[in-house]
Amino acid sequence: MDLTPAELEDRMHEYAMEASKLSKQDSDAQIAFDLLKDWEKEKFAEVVDKQIGSSMTEKQHKARLSDEWKEWKREFRQARADKTKHNKAHTNANRLWEHYRSLLSNTSRMAKMGI
């Protein structure tokens, strides 16, 4: 696939815009995950406090089996999956931008050399 310098510049611009958009999504997903991760111990303690039991171990066991904790862990896993997905998409867009930048640089260099 031989692209003209103008076409390479268009592709670079396209991937730069895509990378910029994905950077925001990546950042938002990272923040959401970090907030949930920071809140995990407090949330577990809150769920444990709601349990009825004669010992802390029993209450913790019941908390881990509770629907509230299971739902929170599901949200946590989803946030982690979203963070990973957005990070990969952002990284891939950056790689494509770099690929087309390199092609444009090589094309320009070859044109100057008369190749």
C-alpha positions as CSV (number, residue, x, y, z in Angstrom):
1,M,0.0,0.0,0.0
2,D,1.8,3.1,-1.3
3,L,0.3,6.3,0.2
4,T,1.2,9.8,-0.9
5,P,2.6,12.2,1.7
6,A,-0.7,14.0,1.9
7,E,-2.5,10.7,2.5
8,L,0.0,9.8,5.2
9,E,-0.5,13.2,6.9
10,D,-4.3,12.6,6.7
11,R,-3.9,9.2,8.4
12,M,-1.6,10.7,11.0
13,H,-4.2,13.4,11.8
14,E,-7.0,10.8,12.0
15,Y,-5.0,8.7,14.5
16,A,-3.9,11.8,16.5
17,M,-7.6,12.8,16.9
18,E,-8.5,9.2,17.8
19,A,-5.7,9.0,20.3
20,S,-6.8,12.2,21.9
21,K,-10.4,11.0,22.3
22,L,-9.2,7.7,23.6
23,S,-6.8,9.4,26.0
24,K,-9.8,11.0,27.8
25,Q,-11.7,7.7,27.9
26,D,-8.6,6.0,29.2
27,S,-8.1,8.6,31.9
28,D,-11.7,8.5,32.9
29,A,-11.7,4.7,33.2
30,Q,-8.5,4.8,35.2
31,I,-10.0,7.3,37.6
32,A,-13.2,5.3,38.1
33,F,-11.1,2.1,38.7
34,D,-8.8,3.9,41.2
35,L,-11.7,5.3,43.1
36,L,-13.3,1.9,43.5
37,K,-10.0,0.3,44.4
38,D,-9.4,3.0,47.1
39,W,-12.9,2.5,48.5
40,E,-12.7,-1.3,48.5
41,K,-11.8,-1.7,52.2
42,E,-14.3,0.8,53.4
43,K,-17.0,-0.8,51.4
44,F,-16.2,-4.2,52.7
45,A,-16.2,-2.9,56.3
46,E,-19.6,-1.3,55.6
47,V,-21.0,-4.6,54.3
48,V,-19.5,-6.5,57.3
49,D,-21.2,-4.1,59.7
50,K,-24.6,-4.9,58.3
51,Q,-24.1,-8.7,58.9
52,I,-25.4,-10.5,62.0
53,G,-22.9,-12.9,63.6
54,S,-21.3,-13.8,66.8
55,S,-17.7,-13.2,65.6
56,M,-16.0,-10.9,63.2
57,T,-14.9,-13.9,61.2
58,E,-18.5,-15.1,60.8
59,K,-19.6,-11.6,59.8
60,Q,-16.8,-11.3,57.2
61,H,-17.8,-14.6,55.8
62,K,-21.4,-13.6,55.5
63,A,-20.4,-10.3,54.0
64,R,-18.4,-12.1,51.2
65,L,-21.5,-14.2,50.4
66,S,-23.9,-11.2,50.5
67,D,-25.6,-9.9,47.3
68,E,-24.4,-6.4,48.1
69,W,-20.7,-7.4,48.1
70,K,-21.1,-9.6,45.1
71,E,-22.7,-6.7,43.2
72,W,-19.9,-4.4,44.3
73,K,-17.2,-6.9,43.2
74,R,-19.0,-7.2,39.8
75,E,-18.8,-3.4,39.4
76,F,-15.2,-3.5,40.4
77,R,-14.3,-6.2,37.9
78,Q,-16.2,-4.3,35.2
79,A,-14.3,-1.1,36.0
80,R,-11.0,-3.0,35.8
81,A,-12.1,-4.5,32.4
82,D,-13.1,-1.0,31.1
83,K,-9.8,0.4,32.3
84,T,-7.8,-2.3,30.4
85,K,-10.0,-2.0,27.3
86,H,-9.6,1.8,27.1
87,N,-5.9,1.6,27.8
88,K,-5.3,-0.9,25.0
89,A,-7.4,1.2,22.5
90,H,-5.4,4.3,23.4
91,T,-2.1,2.5,23.1
92,N,-3.1,1.1,19.7
93,A,-4.2,4.5,18.4
94,N,-0.8,5.9,19.5
95,R,1.0,3.1,17.8
96,L,-0.9,3.7,14.6
97,W,-0.1,7.4,14.7
98,E,3.6,6.6,15.3
99,H,3.5,4.1,12.4
100,Y,2.2,6.7,9.9
101,R,4.6,9.3,11.3
102,S,7.4,7.0,10.6
103,L,6.2,6.2,7.1
104,L,5.8,9.9,6.3
105,S,9.3,10.5,7.6
106,N,10.7,7.7,5.5
107,T,8.8,8.9,2.4
108,S,10.1,12.4,2.9
109,R,13.6,11.2,3.3
110,M,13.4,9.0,0.2
111,A,12.0,11.9,-1.8
112,K,14.9,14.1,-0.8
113,M,17.3,11.4,-1.8
114,G,15.5,11.0,-5.2
115,I,14.5,7.4,-4.6
